[in-house]
Amino acid sequence: MVVIDGMSLRQIAELLGVSAMTVQRRVKLGLNTIADELKATQPDA
């Protein structure tokens, strides 16, 4: 929602009924997970 839809953390928090801090943490966790998965698919340089 943040990246694709351009929504603010506050907008997403209101939509989901959670705090903006919770949204921020979840976004960070999700991005870190994606980064880790991408690193795992790359051959060692």
TAMODA-V689397 format. One record per backbone hydrogen bond with DSSP energy under -0.5 kcal/mol. CO is the residue of the C=O (numbers start at 1). NH is the residue of the N-H. Records with the same first field share a line. If there is no record, write none. Layout:
BEGIN
CO->NH, NH
END
This chain:
BEGIN
1->7
8->12
9->13
10->14
11->15
12->16
13->17, 18
19->23
20->24
21->25
22->26
23->27
24->28
25->29
26->30
27->31
28->32
29->33
30->34
31->35
32->36
33->37
34->38
35->39
36->40
37->41
38->41, 42
39->42
END
